[in-house]
Amino acid sequence: MDILKGLKRLVNGPEISIFHKFQKPPYGGGNQFLMALTKEIKSRGVDIGQNAIGPSTKSVLFNSFEFDKNDLARGRERFHPRMIQRLAGPIGTYRGTDDKVDREIWAWNEQFADATIFISDYSYKKYLELGLVYKEPRTILNACDPDIFNRHGRSAPPDGSRKVRLIATAWSDNVKKGGPLLSWLDAHLDHSKYELTFVGRTKAEFKGAKVIEPVPSEKLAEILKQNDIYIAPSQDDPCSNALVEALTCGLPAVFLKSGGHPELVKEGGEAFTGENDVLEAIDKVAANYARYQGLISNPTMRETADKYLEVFLPKRT
């Protein structure tokens, strides 16, 4: 019976299909988010699959430009499902390059999309600044897998009997991920009061910080739960999945006032603008730790999946 069901699905296509070049973790935030979203929607009994369109396919989510464009075009032309594009960026702003890629992405939206999901209001507004107007725009913030990222087994909060543990993570060594700021922070922290850990890839040089190579999500969650405050130094990051993961594990954030960081953190941390005020922001959160932790309010994966399903299947009851 399972074989017959699988063959039928292969021929008919999934009800919802996500077009994305999925990678084995650890990988970038978009990849992690789409894997978690698929898991959540599948847990509800909805038939969701990857990179396939058939006569049963009602909706397709194509992620930015990271998918097989020929397969997507053929499937749309033959079966006419509802088409939704998910956008992070603008890519040029994030990479510090021109907007050529963003205009190519926009052309795909103009030609194929019925609706558009932006991962932050920041992202949506930055595209508008480039003069790029998208079909049926809607903002839905990222969330992460609650079976991995949660507050279970967290270390006790800092109480003055030990150092306050700061942590930052990044899977890209792009300088806009904040490596230089973290290197400066490592050199200027009061190391009698704080300790700093970095997990991931970076070109930054550290003298006192503990550096851990990229690890699977499960191990990363364990490490996050052993720490107290998350440092988010990335620039023009539309909706940092690394920040989402840390908040979901119960870490208040000290974040660069840039990109989508303020939309995620809200009152659950303190913003800084650079080297001139980052130490002050850290001290403020450390001195009022319970208050900031209690104000963390980033969306859950259940809430985020509900919003995606509203776009995928707008008449679904």
N, C-alpha and C positions, 0 to 999 in steps of 0.2 A: 504493500500500500504506500509506503514512504517513497519507493522508487517511482511508482506511478504519479504520485503527487509532485515529485521533483521534476519528472519529465513534462508534466502538464505546465508547471511553472516556467520551465525552460522555454516552452513553446509560446505561452501566453504572456510572459513577462510579469514582473511584480506589480502590485497595485501602485506603489511609490518607488521610484528609482532615483538613486543619488549618483550623479556622474562626477567622479573625482578619481585622481590617480592615487589610490590608497597606498600608504607605506607602512611597513612594520615599525611599531614604536621601539625606542623613543624617536619621535619625529616632531614636526612643527605643530603649532596650535590648531590650525584649521583641520589637519588630519586627525588629531586627537578628538576635537569637538565632533566631527562628523561620525567617527566611530562610536562615540558615546551617544549621540543622537539616534543613530541607527539601532543601537542596543535598547534604548528606552522605548522607541516606537514599536520595535519588534516585540517587546515584553507586553505590549497591550493587545497583541493578537493581530496587528496590522501587517499585511504582507509588504515588506520593504526590502529592496535589493540594491544591487550596485551595477551601474554601467550597462543596463539592458532595458530595452523598451519593446513591449508587445501589445497585443490587442487588449489585454487587461490592465495596462498601465494608465492610471488616471492622472498622475502628476510626476513631473521630473524636476529634481533640484540639480542644477549644474553650478559647480563651485568656481566662481571667478573665471580663470582661464585654464585650470588644472584638470583637463578632461580630454577625451578623444572627440574632437570636434566633428569628424566625419561620421562617427557612429551616432552622435547626438543629432546631427542634421538628417541622417537617413531615417532614424526612428521617429523624429518629429514629422517628417514629410509623409511617412507611411501611416502612422497611428494617431497623430494629432492630440497628444496628451497636453494637459495644462503644464506650462513651462515656467519655472521660477529660477532666477539667478541669485546666488548668494555672493555678496560682495564684501571684501575686506580691502582697505586701502584709503585713499588712492595709492596704487603701487609706486608711482613716481615719487610721491611725497615721502612714502615710507623708505624707499631705497635711496632717495636723494638724487634722482635722475629726472629725465623729462617725462612728459605725460603720454608718450607714444603707446605704451602698453595699455594705459587706461582708456585711450580712445579706441583701441582695438577691442577691448572688453565691452565698451559702450556699444560698438557696432554689433556685437553679438546680442546684446540686450535688445537693441532696436529691431534686429531681424527675427529673433526667436522668442524672447521672453513675453510672458503674460503678466508677470509680477516680479518684484525685486525685494530681496531681504538684505538690509544693511546690518552690520554687526555692532554699530553704534551710531548715535546721532552725529557724533563728530565725523564719522566716515561719510555719512549722507551729505552733510553740509560742505565738506571738502570737495566732494564731487560736483556739487552745485557751483562752487567757486570756480571750477574748471569749465563751467558751462555745460556739464553733462547731466541731462535729465533722464531719469529712468522710469520704466513702466511700473505703475502701482507700488510706489515705495513704502516700505515698512521697516522699522528698526526692531530687531530682536537680539538682545545681548547673548553672548555665549554662556554656557554652563558646562559642567564636567560630570563625569561618571561618579555617582554617589556611592557606588560599591567600592570605589578606590579612594576617592577624595572625600573625606568626612572628618568629624571631630573625635571619632572613637579612638581611645588610647592616647590622647594628647598628653604631653608632659604638663605637669603642674605649672601654672603661670609664675612668672618671676616675682619673688617676694623679698628681694634684697639679700638672700642667702647665697646667691650665685650670680654669675654674669648674665646679662640679657643677651639672648641669642638672636642675631640678625641673619637673614638668609636672602639670597637672590638666585634666580635661575634663568637660563636662556639656552635654547637649542641652536641658535645662530650666533656666529661671532661678528655679525654686522656691528660696526662701531655705534650705530644708532640704538643698539640694545643697551647701551649705557656702560660699557666696559671702562672707559676713562673715568667716569664718575665713581664707579666702584673702586677702582685703583686709588683714586684720591681719598675716598672714604677709608679704605684700609690703612692709609698712611696717617690719617688725622683723627681716627677714633680714639676715644679714651679706652685703651685696652684693659684697664683695670676694672672697667664697668661693662664693656661690651666685647662680644666675639662675633666674627663674621664668617659665614660659610657661603661659597658659591658652588652651584651645581650646573654642569652643562658645558657649553663651548664658549670660549672667549679668547681674545688676543690680549686682554688686560694682564698686567703683571701685578702679582700680590706678594707681599712680604709676611704679613701676619695672618691673612685669611686662610681658612681651610678650603681647598679646591677639590671637588669631586667630579669625575668624568660623567657624561650622560648616563642615566640609569633608566630602567623601565618605570612605568607609571606607578606600579605598586611600591617599588623601593623609594621613589621620589616622595610619595605620600607619607611613608614612614619617616623620612628625613624631615619633611615639612612639619610634621607633628612634634618633632623634637625641638623645634625652634619657636621663637616668640613673635618676631616682627618681620614682615616681608618688605624688602626694599625693591621698588619698581622704578628703575631709572631710564627706561626706554623712551625714545622720542618718537612722536607721531605714530604710536602704536594704536591701531583702531580699537582693538578689544583683546588685550593680552590674555591668552589662555593661561600663561604661567601665573599671572595675577589672579585670575579666576580660581585656579587650583589652590593657591595659597589662602585666599579668603575663605574658600569652602572648607579648608582644614582648620579654620578658626584663627588665622593670623591677621591681626590688624596690619595695615599697610602704610608705609611712608613712600609716597609716589611723586614722580616728576609731574608737574602740572602740564600735561601734554597729552594729546590724543584722546583716547576713550577712558583713560584712567579715572578721572573724576566721576564718570557715569557708573563705574563699577564699585568704587570704594565708598562714595557718598560720605557718610559720617563715620565710617569704619576705619579711619586713619587720618593722616595729615599730609598735605601737599607741600612740595618744595619747588623752588625754581632753579636751583643750582648749588654750587659749592658754598655759597654765602649763607644758605639757610637750611641745608639738609641735616646738619648736626642738631640744630634747634628742633626740627621736626621729630627726629628720633627721640630726643630727650623728652619731648612733650608726650609722645605716645607711651614711652616707657614709664613715665610718672603717673599716667592715668590709664594704665593697661586695661583694667576690667571694663572701664567705661567704653573705650574704643572697641574692644572685643564684642561687647554687648550690642554695638551699633552696626555690626557687619550685616549687610542685607542684600548681597548679590543674589540673583535668581537661581533657583534650583533647576536641575535638568528636567524635572517634571513640568515646572512652569514654562520653561523654554520650549519643550516638546509640544505642549498644548498650543503655544502660539504658532509653531511651525505647522502643526496639523490644521490649524485654522486657515493657513495659506495654501497648504497642499490640497485639502478637501473642504472648501468653504461651505459646502452644503451638508457636511457630516454632522450627525446629531449624536 
